């Protein structure tokens, strides 16, 4: 979908009044890929509104080889309004796939797996590894903790041994074709939706 299809033009006068509105967007139009309720809002106002209803789930990815899929994972995290995304390893990541959604949620960084594990322990979060290595349990046959952080390895190398050891369990997404694994960005969307289905959508 093109930006012209997504966006809206200048707001007709009289303009709405409120601290959430961006005067430049009101005057020139809003081409961002945001919900209609957030049209013409500032980034800070959108993030503050999302903060009111964050899902108590977090996601992490190891970034040892400058993984191109991190942007997709961040975009998925925004779609489900997660409370945080953690990037472990290299600080810099390709933001193109995030489509600026990183502005609307908390994205933080840990240099090492040990630092990440310590931080999650302080939050009381169970680390769940998502990979299809030997010993992994099938997604359809296991519980996903309510207070969890779901951890993905990089595309190709997968999870580090240190992260696999630090996790309380490893969960694999069942597949039925010829390839060994799905793209890590795709896998994140599947597992996030499944967690939402179990804990959020059942209450609606």
Secondary structure, 3 states (H helix, E strand, C coil): CCHHHHCECCCCCCCCCCCCECHHHHHHCECCCCCHHHCCECHHHHHHHHHCCCEEEEEEEEECCCCCCHHHHHHHHHHCCEEEEEEEECCCCCCHHHCCHHHHCCEEEECCHHHHHHHHHHHCCEEEEECCCCCCEEHHHCCCCCCEEEEECECCCECCHHHHHHCCEEEECCCCCCCCCCCHHHHHHHHHHHHHHHHCHHHC
